[in-house]
């Protein structure tokens, strides 16, 4: 990307890479530390380009900064670059500049006062698309001072005959009616179903654009009265998405499979192994994830397992794994402790004698002392809570009549 006659310094090469290269590097990061290293390296290169007043790659650096900002990293050092891009004469530079302005700044930023003059010029521009950019930005980040200074220009534009400036003016009543008609036609038309089948089978999935088309096709199939064969085809596409290395694609596939469960459960069951593998990856990730992220991840894994589990043993295995890896991040559920205490008090002899065990379970030896020790542990741990303590004492009294050897 650099001229052969002017070789670029290695430290600046990163700032001149395509934005998608940076996105790929961030998505390929295995840990949060790797992601921070990539972002730190890119920000350093962008700072160097800003200090050198590099105009050729200013728009590309701004695109990178917007992506970095959406990840939650600080990007305040690039605010002035937005103003420089807005002041440029070309439409592409202005577009990325206004997009960065609405994303990186809000109406409370003092820097906004510097963009008022550029906004005024663009609102009076002969190009309708540049006028549209200025109006859109003004609606998003307008402060009281800017509204006072630019109100005459906006009032003048209200009288314009340009339909593009008037937000692509349409008759909304007619538009809504036509959309409803098209929806009903798609549900009843066999030709529309055949068209969806062709799109689903012929669209290549090796690029993001193809994946986006396939996803919309699947969503359409799931939203209409499609045949069972077409639904199976759509769910198989989601199954391919689950095998993709891009986590974003896997996420949308899992999200859509949740909706598909209500339509065709049997077709989703074919991808049970892949779905369980995704859950296993989430559980394994608990070992290496940051502490700030573990609490939220633990809660979501527990929610998934509890909501969709149909196998008791698998449910218990996953919950025990989560408790082993992130026990400190699981909230103490006192209600669950009370239920356990009550069960031991009522059915302690069944626990000791292995009564009503599942056929696939291995026998577990529980002695009378083990049951009493469990209640004693709960009694000491929740000694402050009167209700839990009372339930522990009642359970111990019940066990004293059933466990004569440990009654003392």
C-alpha positions in Angstrom: 0.0 0.0 0.0 3.0 2.3 0.0 4.8 3.9 -2.9 8.0 2.1 -4.0 9.9 5.3 -3.9 9.0 6.1 -0.3 9.3 3.0 1.8 7.2 3.1 5.0 8.7 2.7 8.5 7.8 -0.7 10.0 6.1 1.0 12.9 3.8 2.7 10.5 2.9 -0.2 8.3 0.1 -1.4 10.6 -1.7 1.9 10.2 -1.8 1.4 6.4 -3.2 -2.1 6.5 -6.8 -2.6 5.5 -9.4 -2.3 8.3 -10.6 -5.8 7.7 -7.0 -7.1 8.3 -7.2 -5.6 11.8 -10.6 -7.0 12.4 -9.4 -10.5 11.4 -6.4 -10.2 13.7 -8.7 -9.2 16.6 -11.2 -12.0 15.9 -8.3 -14.5 15.7 -7.1 -13.6 19.2 -7.5 -16.5 21.5 -7.5 -14.5 24.8 -8.4 -11.0 25.9 -4.7 -10.3 26.4 -4.0 -11.1 22.7 -6.9 -8.8 21.7 -5.5 -6.0 23.8 -2.1 -6.4 22.3 -3.5 -6.1 18.8 -5.5 -3.0 19.7 -2.6 -1.4 21.5 -0.4 -2.0 18.4 -3.0 -0.6 16.0 -3.6 2.5 18.2 0.1 3.2 18.4 0.4 3.1 14.6 -2.7 5.3 14.2 -1.2 7.9 16.7 2.0 7.9 14.7 0.0 8.6 11.5 -2.0 11.4 13.2 1.2 13.0 14.4 2.6 12.8 10.9 -0.6 14.4 9.5 -1.0 11.5 7.1 -3.9 12.4 4.8 -3.9 9.4 2.4 -4.9 6.9 5.1 -6.8 9.1 7.4 -10.2 7.6 6.4 -8.9 4.1 6.9 -7.5 4.9 10.3 -10.9 6.4 11.3 -12.6 3.2 10.3 -10.2 1.3 12.5 -10.9 3.7 15.4 -14.6 3.2 15.1 -14.3 -0.6 15.4 -11.9 -0.2 18.3 -14.4 2.2 20.0 -17.2 -0.4 19.6 -15.0 -2.9 21.4 -14.9 -0.6 24.4 -11.3 0.8 24.1 -10.6 4.6 24.4 -10.4 6.5 21.1 -10.6 10.1 22.3 -7.3 10.9 20.5 -9.0 10.5 17.1 -11.8 13.0 17.6 -10.0 15.8 15.7 -9.4 13.4 12.8 -13.2 13.3 12.4 -13.3 17.1 12.0 -10.5 17.0 9.4 -12.3 14.3 7.4 -15.6 16.3 7.5 -13.7 19.4 6.3 -12.5 17.5 3.2 -14.1 18.1 -0.2 -14.8 14.5 -1.2 -17.9 12.6 -0.4 -16.1 9.4 0.8 -14.0 11.3 3.3 -17.1 13.3 4.6 -19.1 10.1 5.0 -16.5 8.3 7.2 -15.9 11.6 9.0 -19.6 12.1 9.9 -19.9 8.4 10.9 -17.0 8.8 13.2 -18.4 12.0 14.6 -21.7 10.4 15.5 -20.0 7.4 17.1 -17.0 8.9 18.9 -18.7 12.1 20.2 -21.9 13.1 21.8 -23.7 16.4 22.4 -21.7 17.0 25.6 -18.3 17.2 23.9 -16.7 20.6 23.6 -15.1 19.6 20.3 -18.5 19.8 18.7 -18.3 23.6 18.6 -15.5 23.3 16.0 -17.7 21.3 13.6 -20.5 23.9 13.4 -19.0 25.8 10.5 -18.4 22.6 8.5 -22.0 21.5 9.1 -23.3 24.9 8.0 -21.3 24.6 4.7 -22.5 21.1 4.1 -26.2 21.9 4.8 -25.9 24.5 1.9 -23.9 22.1 -0.4 -25.1 21.5 -3.9 -24.7 17.7 -3.5 -27.9 16.3 -2.0 -26.0 13.3 -0.5 -23.6 15.6 1.4 -26.6 17.5 2.7 -28.1 14.2 3.9 -24.9 13.4 5.7 -24.9 16.7 7.5 -28.6 16.4 8.5 -28.1 12.9 9.8 -25.1 13.9 11.9 -27.0 17.0 13.2 -29.9 14.9 14.3 -27.6 12.6 16.3 -25.2 14.9 18.1 -26.8 18.3 18.0 -26.2 20.5 21.1 -28.3 23.5 22.2 -25.7 25.9 20.7 -25.6 24.0 17.4 -29.4 24.0 17.2 -29.5 27.7 17.7 -26.8 28.4 15.0 -28.0 25.9 12.4 -31.8 26.2 12.7 -32.2 28.6 9.7 -30.5 26.1 7.4 -32.6 23.2 8.6 -35.8 25.3 8.3 -34.8 26.2 4.7 -34.3 22.5 3.8 -37.8 21.7 5.0 -39.0 23.7 2.0 -36.8 21.8 -0.5 -38.4 19.7 -3.2 -35.6 17.2 -3.2 -37.2 13.9 -2.1 -33.8 12.5 -1.0 -33.3 15.4 1.5 -36.8 14.7 2.8 -35.8 11.3 4.0 -36.7 9.6 0.7 -40.3 10.7 1.2 -42.9 8.0 0.8 -46.6 7.5 1.5 -46.4 5.3 4.6 -49.9 3.9 4.4 -49.4 2.6 0.9 -45.9 1.3 1.8 -47.2 -0.7 4.8 -50.1 -2.1 2.7 -47.8 -3.3 -0.1 -45.4 -4.9 2.4 -48.3 -6.9 3.9 -49.5 -7.9 0.5 -46.0 -9.1 -0.5 -45.7 -11.1 2.8 -49.0 -12.9 2.1 -47.9 -13.6 -1.6 -44.6 -15.1 -0.4 -46.5 -17.4 2.0 -48.8 -18.6 -0.7 -46.5 -18.7 -3.7 -44.7 -21.9 -4.6 -42.5 -20.0 -7.0 -41.2 -17.9 -4.0 -40.4 -21.1 -2.1 -38.5 -22.5 -5.1 -36.6 -19.2 -5.4 -35.6 -19.5 -1.7 -34.4 -23.1 -2.4 -32.2 -21.9 -5.3 -30.7 -19.2 -3.2 -30.0 -21.5 -0.3 -28.3 -24.2 -2.5 -26.4 -22.0 -4.9 -25.1 -19.2 -2.7 -21.4 -19.7 -1.7 -20.6 -19.4 1.9 -16.8 -18.7 1.7 -17.3 -14.9 2.2 -19.3 -12.9 4.7 -21.6 -11.5 2.0 -22.7 -15.0 1.1 -23.2 -15.9 4.7 -25.3 -12.9 5.2 -27.5 -13.9 2.2 -27.8 -17.4 3.5 -28.7 -16.2 7.0 -31.5 -14.0 5.7 -32.7 -16.9 3.5 -32.9 -19.1 6.6 -34.7 -16.5 8.6 -37.2 -16.1 5.8 -37.8 -19.9 5.5 -38.4 -20.1 9.3 -40.8 -17.1 9.2 -43.1 -18.5 6.5 -45.2 -21.6 6.0 -42.4 -23.5 4.2 -42.3 -27.2 3.4 -40.6 -29.6 5.8 -37.8 -30.2 3.2 -37.1 -26.5 2.9 -36.9 -26.2 6.7 -34.5 -29.1 6.9 -32.4 -27.4 4.2 -32.4 -24.2 6.3 -31.4 -25.9 9.5 -28.6 -27.8 7.6 -27.3 -24.4 6.6 -27.3 -23.4 10.3 -25.4 -26.6 11.0 -22.7 -25.6 8.6 -22.6 -22.2 10.3 -21.9 -23.9 13.6 -18.8 -25.5 12.1 -17.4 -22.1 10.9 -14.4 -20.7 12.7 -15.9 -17.2 12.9 -17.6 -16.9 16.3 -20.0 -14.3 15.0 -21.4 -16.7 12.4 -21.6 -19.5 15.0 -23.5 -17.1 17.3 -26.1 -16.1 14.8 -26.6 -19.9 14.0 -27.2 -20.8 17.6 -29.6 -17.8 18.0 -31.5 -18.9 14.9 -31.6 -22.6 16.0 -33.3 -21.5 19.2 -36.1 -20.1 17.1 -36.1 -23.2 14.9 -36.7 -25.4 17.9 -40.3 -24.2 18.0 -40.8 -25.0 14.3 -39.0 -28.3 13.7 -37.4 -30.0 16.7 -36.4 -33.2 14.9 -34.4 -31.3 12.3 -32.5 -29.5 15.0 -31.7 -32.7 16.8 -29.5 -33.8 13.8 -27.0 -31.2 14.9 -27.1 -32.1 18.6 -23.5 -33.2 18.7 -22.3 -29.9 17.2 -24.4 -27.9 19.6 -23.2 -29.8 22.6 -19.6 -29.2 21.4 -20.3 -25.4 21.4 -21.5 -25.7 25.0 -18.4 -27.7 25.9 -16.2 -24.9 24.4 -18.0 -22.4 26.6 -17.4 -24.5 29.7 -13.7 -25.0 28.8 -13.3 -21.3 28.2 -14.0 -20.7 31.8 -10.5 -21.9 32.7 -8.8 -19.2 30.7 -11.3 -16.3 30.7 -10.7 -13.1 32.7 -12.3 -12.8 36.1 -14.4 -9.8 34.9 -16.0 -12.0 32.3 -16.4 -15.2 34.3 -19.4 -14.1 36.3 -21.5 -13.2 33.3 -20.3 -16.3 31.4 -21.1 -18.6 34.3 -24.6 -17.2 34.6 -25.3 -17.7 30.9 -23.9 -21.3 30.8 -26.1 -22.2 33.8 -29.1 -20.7 32.1 -28.5 -22.6 28.9 -28.0 -25.9 30.6 -31.0 -25.5 32.8 -33.3 -24.4 30.0 -32.4 -27.0 27.3 -31.1 -30.0 29.2 -33.2 -33.2 28.8 -30.6 -35.6 30.3 -30.3 -35.4 34.1 -26.8 -36.8 34.1 -25.5 -34.4 31.5 -27.1 -31.6 33.4 -25.4 -32.5 36.6 -22.1 -33.1 34.9 -22.1 -29.6 33.3 -23.2 -27.9 36.5 -20.5 -29.6 38.5 -17.9 -28.6 36.0 -19.1 -25.0 36.2 -19.1 -25.1 40.0 -15.6 -26.6 40.0 -14.1 -24.0 37.6 -16.0 -20.9 38.8 -17.4 -21.7 42.2 -16.5 -18.3 43.6 -18.6 -16.6 40.8 -21.7 -18.6 41.4 -24.2 -16.8 43.6 -25.0 -18.5 46.9 -28.6 -19.7 46.4 -30.0 -19.9 50.0 -33.3 -21.2 48.7 -31.5 -24.2 47.1 -29.8 -24.9 50.4 -33.1 -24.9 52.2 -34.5 -27.4 49.6 -31.5 -29.6 50.1 -31.8 -29.5 53.9 -35.5 -30.4 53.7 -34.9 -33.3 51.3 -32.2 -34.8 53.5 -34.4 -34.4 56.5 -37.4 -36.1 54.8 -35.6 -38.7 52.7 -32.3 -39.3 54.5 -32.8 -43.1 54.8 -33.4 -43.3 51.0 -30.1 -41.5 50.4 -28.2 -43.9 52.6 -29.8 -47.0 51.1 -29.5 -45.9 47.5 -33.2 -46.1 46.9 -34.7 -44.7 43.6 -31.3 -44.4 41.8 -31.3 -43.9 38.1 -30.5 -47.0 36.1 -27.5 -45.4 34.4 -26.0 -44.0 37.6 -23.1 -45.6 39.4 -24.0 -46.5 43.0 -22.7 -43.9 45.5 -22.0 -44.9 49.0 -23.5 -42.4 51.5 -23.2 -43.1 55.2 -25.4 -41.8 58.0 -22.5 -39.7 59.1 -22.2 -38.1 55.7 -25.8 -37.0 55.8 -25.5 -35.6 59.3 -22.2 -33.8 58.4 -23.9 -32.1 55.4 -26.6 -30.7 57.6 -24.0 -29.6 60.2 -22.0 -27.8 57.5 -25.1 -26.0 56.3 -26.0 -25.1 59.9 -22.6 -23.5 60.5 -22.4 -21.7 57.2 -25.9 -20.2 57.4 -25.9 -19.6 61.2 -26.8 -15.9 60.7 -30.0 -16.8 58.8 -32.7 -17.8 61.3 -34.9 -19.7 58.8 -32.2 -21.8 57.3 -30.8 -22.6 60.8 -34.2 -23.6 62.0 -34.7 -25.9 59.0 -31.3 -27.6 59.7 -32.2 -28.2 63.3 -35.6 -29.7 62.3 -33.8 -32.0 59.7 -31.3 -33.1 62.4 -34.2 -34.0 64.8 -35.9 -36.1 62.1 -32.6 -37.9 61.3 -32.0 -38.6 64.9 -35.0 -41.0 64.9 -34.0 -42.7 61.7 -30.2 -42.9 62.3 -29.9 -44.4 65.8 -26.2 -44.9 65.5 -25.5 -41.2 64.9 -28.3 -39.7 67.1 -25.8 -38.8 69.7 
